[in-house]
Amino acid sequence: NNEIEERGIFVYDEKGVLLEESYYNADNKLFSKLEYTFDEYDNLIQLSEYDPNGVLEEMQKSKFKDGLEQERYTYYYDAHHVLVTKYEYCYDKQGNLIEGLLFDDVKNLLGRWIYTYDEQQNLLSEESFDSDGVLVEKRTYNYKYDENGNWTERITYDGEENEPRVITKRQFEYFD
């Protein structure tokens, strides 16, 4: 079957930076459009996603300092352009995500996520809390490193279990 099921149109600026994506179905009807806005340092500061009728569904806004993302806000809207939920993300000085907050349309806290990292900036833990601050989920990570400081094994644990949930192994080949 050689029929086109989906078509995308991409718009770039004179520097080759992606500014817009539009996606069409097999009937050539628009089903999604994304618009990108960058600052003078080519950091993505806003991403807007629209439905087929041109109604804003999602908007992400980011703030950068010294080339690293420091804050991000994600807004989700309904078909009437009414805010449904808002996520706020905070980053440390190394650019690691350290906290996420979820709010409803009237700014009630719905959830919170906390992230910690080791000296090599590898994720050590993720904790999820409900609106009352009660721990809902916890995930921890242990690493094994090679002589060059790259992690070769990451063990993921869920909750208080001592049994690994996922073991991820990486191999490196070094050249002189």
C-alpha positions as CSV (number, residue, x, y, z in Angstrom):
1,N,0.0,0.0,0.0
2,N,1.7,3.2,-1.2
3,E,-1.0,5.6,0.0
4,I,0.1,8.6,2.0
5,E,-1.3,8.4,5.5
6,E,0.2,11.5,7.0
7,R,2.1,14.5,5.6
8,G,4.2,17.1,7.4
9,I,5.2,20.6,6.4
10,F,8.2,22.2,8.1
11,V,9.0,25.9,8.1
12,Y,12.6,27.0,8.9
13,D,14.2,30.5,9.3
14,E,17.2,31.6,7.3
15,K,19.6,29.9,9.9
16,G,17.8,26.6,9.5
17,V,16.0,26.8,12.8
18,L,12.7,25.0,12.9
19,L,9.8,27.5,13.4
20,E,6.7,25.6,12.6
21,E,5.4,22.0,11.9
22,S,2.0,21.3,10.4
23,Y,0.6,17.7,10.0
24,Y,-2.1,16.6,7.7
25,N,-4.0,13.4,7.4
26,A,-4.6,11.3,4.2
27,D,-7.6,13.6,3.4
28,N,-5.2,16.6,3.5
29,K,-6.9,18.0,6.6
30,L,-4.7,19.6,9.2
31,F,-4.7,17.7,12.5
32,S,-1.8,19.3,14.4
33,K,0.3,22.4,14.2
34,L,3.3,23.4,16.4
35,E,5.0,26.7,16.5
36,Y,8.5,27.3,18.0
37,T,10.0,30.5,19.4
38,F,13.7,30.9,20.2
39,D,15.7,33.5,22.0
40,E,18.8,35.2,20.6
41,Y,20.9,32.2,21.8
42,D,18.7,29.7,20.0
43,N,17.2,28.4,23.2
44,L,13.6,27.2,22.8
45,I,11.6,29.6,24.9
46,Q,8.1,28.8,23.7
47,L,6.4,25.9,22.0
48,S,2.7,26.2,21.1
49,E,0.6,23.3,19.9
50,Y,-2.7,23.9,18.1
51,D,-5.7,21.6,17.3
52,P,-7.1,21.4,13.7
53,N,-9.3,24.4,14.3
54,G,-6.3,26.6,15.3
55,V,-7.2,26.5,19.0
56,L,-4.3,26.4,21.4
57,E,-4.1,23.0,23.2
58,E,-0.7,23.2,24.9
59,M,1.9,25.9,25.5
60,Q,5.4,25.5,27.0
61,K,7.4,28.5,28.1
62,S,11.0,28.2,29.3
63,K,13.5,30.6,31.0
64,F,17.2,30.2,30.5
65,K,20.3,31.5,32.3
66,D,23.8,31.0,31.0
67,G,22.5,28.6,28.3
68,L,20.8,26.3,30.9
69,E,17.1,25.9,31.4
70,Q,16.1,27.2,34.8
71,E,12.3,27.2,34.6
72,R,9.6,25.7,32.4
73,Y,5.9,26.1,32.5
74,T,3.5,23.9,30.5
75,Y,-0.1,25.0,30.1
76,Y,-2.9,22.7,28.9
77,Y,-6.2,24.2,27.5
78,D,-9.6,22.8,26.6
79,A,-11.4,23.3,23.3
80,H,-12.7,26.7,24.6
81,H,-9.1,27.9,25.4
82,V,-9.8,27.6,29.1
83,L,-6.7,26.6,31.2
84,V,-7.2,23.0,32.5
85,T,-3.8,22.3,34.1
86,K,-0.4,23.9,34.5
87,Y,3.0,22.2,35.2
88,E,5.9,24.2,36.7
89,Y,9.4,22.8,36.4
90,C,12.5,24.0,38.2
91,Y,16.1,23.2,37.4
92,D,19.4,23.5,39.3
93,K,22.5,25.4,38.2
94,Q,23.7,22.3,36.1
95,G,20.4,22.2,34.2
96,N,19.0,19.2,36.0
97,L,15.2,19.0,36.7
98,I,14.8,19.2,40.4
99,E,11.1,19.8,41.0
100,G,7.9,19.6,39.1
101,L,4.5,20.9,40.3
102,L,1.1,20.3,38.8
103,F,-1.8,22.7,39.4
104,D,-5.4,22.7,38.3
105,D,-7.1,25.7,36.6
106,V,-7.6,27.6,39.9
107,K,-4.0,27.0,41.1
108,N,-4.7,24.1,43.5
109,L,-1.7,21.9,43.8
110,L,-2.5,18.5,42.4
111,G,0.9,16.8,42.5
112,R,4.7,17.4,43.1
113,W,7.8,15.6,41.9
114,I,11.3,15.8,43.4
115,Y,14.5,14.7,41.6
116,T,18.0,14.3,43.1
117,Y,21.3,13.7,41.3
118,D,24.8,12.5,42.1
119,E,28.1,14.4,41.5
120,Q,28.2,13.2,37.9
121,Q,24.7,14.6,37.3
122,N,23.1,11.2,37.1
123,L,19.6,10.8,38.4
124,L,19.6,9.2,41.9
125,S,15.9,9.4,42.9
126,E,12.4,10.5,41.7
127,E,9.6,11.0,44.3
128,S,6.0,11.7,43.5
129,F,3.6,13.3,46.0
130,D,-0.1,13.9,45.9
131,S,-1.8,17.2,46.7
132,D,-1.6,16.5,50.5
133,G,2.1,15.9,50.3
134,V,1.8,12.1,50.8
135,L,4.4,10.1,48.9
136,V,2.7,8.2,46.1
137,E,5.7,6.7,44.3
138,K,9.5,6.6,44.7
139,R,12.1,5.4,42.3
140,T,15.8,5.2,43.0
141,Y,18.9,4.5,40.8
142,N,22.2,2.9,41.6
143,Y,25.2,3.2,39.2
144,K,28.4,1.3,38.4
145,Y,31.1,3.3,36.7
146,D,34.1,2.4,34.5
147,E,37.6,3.7,34.9
148,N,36.7,6.8,32.8
149,G,33.8,7.8,35.0
150,N,31.0,6.7,32.6
151,W,28.2,4.6,34.1
152,T,28.1,1.1,32.7
153,E,25.2,-0.2,34.7
154,R,22.1,1.5,36.2
155,I,19.8,-0.4,38.5
156,T,16.3,1.0,38.9
157,Y,14.3,0.3,42.1
158,D,10.6,1.1,42.6
159,G,9.4,2.0,46.1
160,E,11.0,0.4,49.0
161,E,11.7,-2.9,47.1
162,N,15.1,-4.4,47.2
163,E,14.6,-6.2,43.9
164,P,15.7,-4.3,40.8
165,R,12.9,-3.3,38.5
166,V,15.2,-2.5,35.5
167,I,18.9,-3.0,34.9
168,T,20.3,-0.9,32.1
169,K,23.8,-1.8,30.9
170,R,26.0,0.3,28.6
171,Q,29.3,-0.5,26.9
172,F,31.9,2.0,25.8
173,E,34.6,1.6,23.3
174,Y,37.5,4.0,23.8
175,F,40.0,5.0,21.1
176,D,43.5,6.4,21.6
